[in-house]
Amino acid sequence: MWRKIININIVEFLNLEVYAKLSKCGKHVLLAACDEGLLGEVLRDGKIVFKVGEEFYKGPKMPVEDAIQLMEESTVVNMIGPNIVKKAIEQGLVHPEAVIEICGVPHAQIVKI
């Protein structure tokens, strides 16, 4: 059902599902999306502590393609995980050089002005 990525302590799921949570604030729509295997994890990289917290990321679990559709309708997007970030790059929503890695896990943000 899953495979480990060599030299990285994360799990990439073959079914490519993610958690995606929409929040609205005035005219802005925030989408927080994470690969399902990362929800609840804490990534520590030197002084960086990144919490993939349920309170921020846990919304409905859905195929990564559905989350990409939500990205196109959102004004702010926060995403973490190889599946969601890779798909956002493939769809032209994120430039590969805008991606950072925390403990080898890709993270990207989109802000539409």
N, CA, C and O of each residue as an XYZ file, in Angstrom:
452
protein
N       0.818     -1.202      0.000
C       0.000      0.000      0.000
C       0.856      1.258      0.000
O       0.440      2.268     -0.568
N       2.027      1.238      0.609
C       2.862      2.429      0.649
C       4.312      2.042      0.481
O       4.674      0.869      0.575
N       5.137      3.039      0.231
C       6.569      2.799      0.107
C       7.313      3.916      0.809
O       6.862      5.062      0.822
N       8.430      3.588      1.379
C       9.261      4.620      2.014
C      10.160      5.242      0.960
O      10.641      4.564      0.052
N      10.375      6.524      1.093
C      11.320      7.207      0.227
C      12.691      7.020      0.860
O      12.870      7.300      2.046
N      13.642      6.558      0.096
C      14.975      6.263      0.615
C      15.616      7.518      1.201
O      15.585      8.586      0.590
N      16.196      7.376      2.393
C      16.919      8.439      3.105
C      16.027      9.556      3.628
O      16.546     10.576      4.082
N      14.740      9.410      3.584
C      13.834     10.425      4.116
C      12.853      9.712      5.037
O      12.332      8.653      4.685
N      12.599     10.277      6.203
C      11.726      9.639      7.179
C      10.265     10.017      6.983
O       9.584     10.406      7.932
N       9.786      9.901      5.749
C       8.377     10.147      5.484
C       7.836      8.997      4.659
O       8.592      8.203      4.099
N       6.527      8.922      4.593
C       5.872      7.877      3.828
C       5.089      8.528      2.703
O       4.315      9.456      2.934
N       5.290      8.043      1.485
C       4.543      8.550      0.337
C       3.504      7.494     -0.027
O       3.861      6.365     -0.364
N       2.244      7.844      0.038
C       1.185      6.898     -0.230
C       0.918      6.803     -1.720
O       0.905      7.812     -2.424
N       0.708      5.602     -2.188
C       0.476      5.389     -3.610
C      -0.896      5.869     -4.052
O      -1.090      6.180     -5.227
N      -1.861      5.937     -3.122
C      -3.203      6.361     -3.511
C      -3.332      7.879     -3.594
O      -4.388      8.381     -3.979
N      -2.290      8.615     -3.246
C      -2.216     10.065     -3.411
C      -3.397     10.805     -2.797
O      -4.010     11.652     -3.447
N      -3.711     10.490     -1.563
C      -4.760     11.245     -0.882
C      -4.141     12.261      0.063
O      -3.057     12.056      0.608
N      -4.854     13.349      0.240
C      -4.397     14.437      1.094
C      -5.548     14.897      1.977
O      -6.718     14.656      1.678
N      -5.191     15.563      3.068
C      -6.187     16.278      3.862
C      -6.182     17.715      3.371
O      -5.119     18.294      3.145
N      -7.357     18.288      3.208
C      -7.461     19.664      2.724
C      -8.531     20.390      3.524
O      -9.667     19.929      3.635
N      -8.147     21.540      4.082
C      -9.067     22.316      4.908
C      -9.174     23.731      4.358
O      -8.170     24.419      4.174
N     -10.402     24.151      4.099
C     -10.673     25.507      3.622
C     -11.128     26.383      4.776
O     -11.944     25.967      5.599
N     -10.601     27.588      4.833
C     -11.030     28.585      5.815
C     -11.248     29.891      5.065
O     -10.487     30.229      4.158
N     -12.290     30.625      5.447
C     -12.578     31.900      4.794
C     -12.430     33.037      5.789
O     -12.843     32.933      6.944
N     -11.833     34.123      5.321
C     -11.679     35.329      6.124
C     -11.908     36.508      5.191
O     -11.030     36.871      4.407
N     -13.077     37.096      5.279
C     -13.418     38.183      4.369
C     -13.439     37.685      2.943
O     -14.129     36.716      2.626
N     -12.681     38.351      2.078
C     -12.646     37.947      0.671
C     -11.585     36.886      0.387
O     -11.455     36.427     -0.749
N     -10.832     36.496      1.405
C      -9.761     35.525      1.209
C     -10.206     34.112      1.563
O     -11.004     33.899      2.476
N      -9.668     33.159      0.816
C      -9.924     31.743      1.060
C      -8.569     31.071      1.255
O      -7.724     31.087      0.361
N      -8.372     30.480      2.436
C      -7.128     29.787      2.768
C      -7.340     28.294      2.627
O      -8.291     27.737      3.176
N      -6.455     27.652      1.894
C      -6.453     26.201      1.793
C      -5.187     25.689      2.458
O      -4.081     26.101      2.107
N      -5.350     24.793      3.416
C      -4.224     24.103      4.047
C      -4.319     22.644      3.614
O      -5.344     21.999      3.838
N      -3.265     22.119      2.999
C      -3.302     20.751      2.477
C      -2.018     20.017      2.839
O      -0.920     20.565      2.740
N      -2.179     18.755      3.261
C      -1.012     17.931      3.573
C      -1.258     16.499      3.126
O      -2.391     16.018      3.130
N      -0.184     15.830      2.744
C      -0.282     14.411      2.419
C      -0.801     13.666      3.642
O      -0.448     13.994      4.774
N      -1.635     12.670      3.411
C      -2.291     12.000      4.532
C      -1.322     11.392      5.532
O      -1.640     11.337      6.720
N      -0.167     10.937      5.107
C       0.791     10.322      6.022
C       1.511     11.302      6.925
O       2.211     10.892      7.852
N       1.350     12.595      6.668
C       2.046     13.608      7.463
C       1.192     14.219      8.564
O       1.728     14.846      9.478
N      -0.112     14.053      8.496
C      -0.998     14.685      9.474
C      -0.624     14.272     10.895
O      -0.522     13.085     11.204
N      -0.424     15.262     11.745
C      -0.073     15.010     13.138
C       1.426     14.894     13.395
O       1.847     14.789     14.547
N       2.233     14.913     12.344
C       3.685     14.791     12.501
C       4.306     16.123     12.924
O       3.750     17.192     12.670
N       5.452     16.040     13.563
C       6.249     17.216     13.902
C       7.603     17.027     13.227
O       8.313     16.060     13.501
N       7.954     17.960     12.341
C       9.219     17.892     11.615
C      10.215     18.817     12.297
O       9.943     20.004     12.477
N      11.362     18.280     12.674
C      12.399     19.067     13.348
C      13.648     19.065     12.477
O      14.175     18.012     12.119
N      14.108     20.263     12.146
C      15.280     20.418     11.289
C      16.098     21.581     11.839
O      15.842     22.737     11.506
N      17.080     21.275     12.680
C      17.843     22.328     13.350
C      16.927     23.112     14.268
O      16.281     22.542     15.148
N      16.870     24.436     14.061
C      16.009     25.284     14.889
C      14.562     25.311     14.400
O      13.690     25.871     15.066
N      14.308     24.710     13.247
C      12.950     24.711     12.687
C      12.136     23.581     13.294
O      12.567     22.428     13.299
N      10.965     23.915     13.803
C      10.000     22.927     14.274
C       8.709     23.208     13.521
O       8.081     24.247     13.727
N       8.309     22.285     12.650
C       7.128     22.459     11.806
C       6.095     21.418     12.212
O       6.320     20.217     12.063
N       4.967     21.883     12.724
C       3.900     20.982     13.161
C       2.851     20.863     12.062
O       2.267     21.859     11.634
N       2.625     19.651     11.619
C       1.569     19.388     10.645
C       0.325     19.060     11.474
O      -0.142     17.922     11.514
N      -0.191     20.095     12.130
C      -1.242     19.931     13.124
C      -2.624     19.695     12.543
O      -2.992     20.257     11.511
N      -3.378     18.853     13.229
C      -4.747     18.553     12.805
C      -5.624     19.789     12.820
O      -6.498     19.938     11.965
N      -5.402     20.690     13.792
C      -6.255     21.877     13.895
C      -6.119     22.782     12.673
O      -7.052     23.515     12.347
N      -4.982     22.743     12.000
C      -4.771     23.591     10.821
C      -5.026     22.833      9.516
O      -5.651     23.374      8.604
N      -4.553     21.597      9.416
C      -4.584     20.857      8.149
C      -5.746     19.881      7.995
O      -6.111     19.545      6.869
N      -6.336     19.417      9.098
C      -7.314     18.334      8.950
C      -8.670     18.845      8.491
O      -9.420     19.476      9.236
N      -8.940     18.547      7.256
C     -10.249     18.748      6.658
C     -10.611     17.407      6.048
O     -10.096     16.375      6.477
N     -11.473     17.406      5.074
C     -11.811     16.135      4.420
C     -10.594     15.514      3.726
O      -9.746     16.223      3.183
N     -10.524     14.188      3.755
C      -9.490     13.481      3.005
C     -10.008     13.310      1.581
O     -11.158     12.924      1.373
N      -9.153     13.601      0.603
C      -9.597     13.578     -0.792
C      -8.434     13.235     -1.709
O      -7.275     13.312     -1.303
N      -8.744     12.853     -2.956
C      -7.668     12.649     -3.932
C      -6.916     13.956     -4.158
O      -7.499     15.037     -4.072
N      -5.636     13.856     -4.442
C      -4.805     15.040     -4.629
C      -5.355     15.931     -5.746
O      -5.222     17.153     -5.677
N      -5.961     15.344     -6.760
C      -6.523     16.134     -7.863
C      -7.640     17.051     -7.381
O      -7.775     18.169     -7.878
N      -8.441     16.597     -6.424
C      -9.517     17.435     -5.876
C      -8.938     18.614     -5.094
O      -9.474     19.721     -5.143
N      -7.846     18.371     -4.377
C      -7.198     19.457     -3.633
C      -6.610     20.483     -4.598
O      -6.614     21.679     -4.307
N      -6.109     20.029     -5.731
C      -5.577     20.949     -6.746
C      -6.692     21.858     -7.250
O      -6.469     23.049     -7.465
N      -7.874     21.314     -7.436
C      -9.019     22.134     -7.858
C      -9.321     23.209     -6.820
O      -9.601     24.355     -7.171
N      -9.263     22.837     -5.535
C      -9.495     23.811     -4.471
C      -8.412     24.888     -4.463
O      -8.692     26.046     -4.155
N      -7.182     24.512     -4.799
C      -6.079     25.485     -4.865
C      -6.374     26.580     -5.875
O      -6.104     27.757     -5.636
N      -6.925     26.178     -6.992
C      -7.197     27.138     -8.057
C      -8.247     28.158     -7.634
O      -8.302     29.255     -8.190
N      -9.084     27.807     -6.651
C     -10.144     28.690     -6.174
C      -9.744     29.459     -4.910
O     -10.505     30.299     -4.432
N      -8.555     29.175     -4.368
C      -8.115     29.776     -3.106
C      -7.202     30.969     -3.359
O      -6.537     31.051     -4.392
N      -7.181     31.898     -2.395
C      -6.283     33.052     -2.514
C      -4.969     32.827     -1.764
O      -3.955     33.443     -2.092
N      -4.984     31.954     -0.768
C      -3.779     31.604     -0.010
C      -3.761     30.086      0.144
O      -4.772     29.477      0.496
N      -2.603     29.481     -0.122
C      -2.478     28.029     -0.003
C      -1.208     27.718      0.779
O      -0.151     28.297      0.528
N      -1.327     26.795      1.730
C      -0.204     26.293      2.505
C      -0.222     24.784      2.314
O      -1.198     24.128      2.677
N       0.845     24.223      1.747
C       0.846     22.782      1.462
C       2.155     22.146      1.902
O       3.218     22.764      1.854
N       2.046     20.888      2.333
C       3.244     20.147      2.723
C       3.076     18.679      2.353
O       2.026     18.075      2.571
N       4.134     18.133      1.792
C       4.138     16.726      1.417
C       4.538     16.542     -0.036
O       4.233     17.386     -0.878
N       5.217     15.445     -0.333
C       5.689     15.229     -1.700
C       4.572     15.096     -2.723
O       4.725     15.548     -3.858
N       3.459     14.490     -2.350
C       2.378     14.279     -3.318
C       1.699     15.579     -3.708
O       1.548     15.864     -4.896
N       1.287     16.371     -2.730
C       0.551     17.600     -3.013
C       1.461     18.635     -3.674
O       1.037     19.321     -4.604
N       2.700     18.758     -3.210
C       3.610     19.751     -3.786
C       3.990     19.363     -5.217
O       4.025     20.218     -6.101
N       4.269     18.098     -5.443
C       4.621     17.639     -6.794
C       3.487     17.921     -7.769
O       3.727     18.397     -8.878
N       2.259     17.633     -7.368
C       1.109     17.854     -8.250
C       0.906     19.345     -8.506
O       0.558     19.731     -9.622
N       1.115     20.184     -7.500
C       0.979     21.633     -7.682
C       2.029     22.149     -8.671
O       1.745     23.041     -9.470
N       3.230     21.592     -8.616
C       4.275     21.964     -9.575
C       3.876     21.513    -10.979
O       3.976     22.282    -11.936
N       3.423     20.264    -11.097
C       3.011     19.731    -12.400
C       1.899     20.566    -13.034
O       1.851     20.714    -14.255
N       1.010     21.110    -12.210
C      -0.111     21.903    -12.716
C       0.268     23.367    -12.953
O      -0.563     24.158    -13.398
N       1.509     23.724    -12.660
C       1.965     25.087    -12.877
C       1.520     26.072    -11.811
O       1.566     27.283    -12.027
N       1.091     25.567    -10.663
C       0.636     26.431     -9.571
C       1.783     26.877     -8.669
O       1.685     27.902     -7.994
N       2.862     26.111     -8.659
C       4.028     26.407     -7.820
C       5.284     26.261     -8.675
O       5.427     25.288     -9.414
N       6.182     27.221     -8.573
C       7.475     27.117     -9.261
C       8.378     26.218     -8.414
O       8.422     26.372     -7.194
N       9.091     25.292     -9.034
C       9.947     24.378     -8.262
C      10.950     25.082     -7.346
O      11.291     24.555     -6.287
N      11.425     26.265     -7.740
C      12.395     26.982     -6.913
C      11.751     27.666     -5.714
O      12.456     28.192     -4.853
N      10.421     27.667     -5.647
C       9.713     28.262     -4.510
C       9.466     27.245     -3.400
O       8.886     27.579     -2.368
N       9.901     26.016     -3.609
C       9.678     24.938     -2.643
C      10.858     24.871     -1.678
O      12.018     24.894     -2.091
N      10.541     24.788     -0.382
C      11.584     24.539      0.612
C      11.390     23.124      1.141
O      10.320     22.538      0.984
N      12.407     22.589      1.757
C      12.302     21.266      2.366
C      12.593     21.368      3.848
O      13.534     22.037      4.274
N      11.770     20.694      4.620
C      11.953     20.592      6.063
C      12.085     19.105      6.359
O      11.134     18.347      6.171
N      13.236     18.691      6.812
C      13.521     17.262      7.027
C      13.299     16.468      5.740
O      12.875     15.314      5.790
N      13.582     17.074      4.601
C      13.404     16.398      3.323
C      11.982     16.397      2.800
O      11.712     15.825      1.744
N      11.065     17.031      3.525
C       9.655     17.075      3.122
C       9.388     18.406      2.414
O       9.632     19.464      2.994
N       8.890     18.373      1.171
C       8.626     19.617      0.451
C       7.458     20.404      1.029
O       6.430     19.845      1.413
N       7.650     21.731      1.078
C       6.631     22.652      1.596
C       6.579     23.859      0.670
O       7.616     24.378      0.257
N       5.367     24.304      0.346
C       5.213     25.481     -0.512
C       3.981     26.263     -0.096
O       3.060     25.739      0.531
N       3.996     27.530     -0.465
C       2.851     28.405     -0.217
C       2.531     29.173     -1.491
O       3.402     29.432     -2.321
N       1.273     29.524     -1.620
C       0.806     30.355     -2.729
C       0.045     31.517     -2.113
O      -0.784     31.322     -1.224
N       0.325     32.721     -2.584
C      -0.438     33.897     -2.171
C      -0.813     34.640     -3.444
O       0.056     35.093     -4.188
N      -2.107     34.762     -3.687
C      -2.596     35.483     -4.870
C      -2.988     36.889     -4.446
O      -3.818     37.074     -3.556
N      -2.382     37.878     -5.092
C      -2.647     39.276     -4.737
C      -3.499     39.916     -5.809
O      -3.839     41.094     -5.706
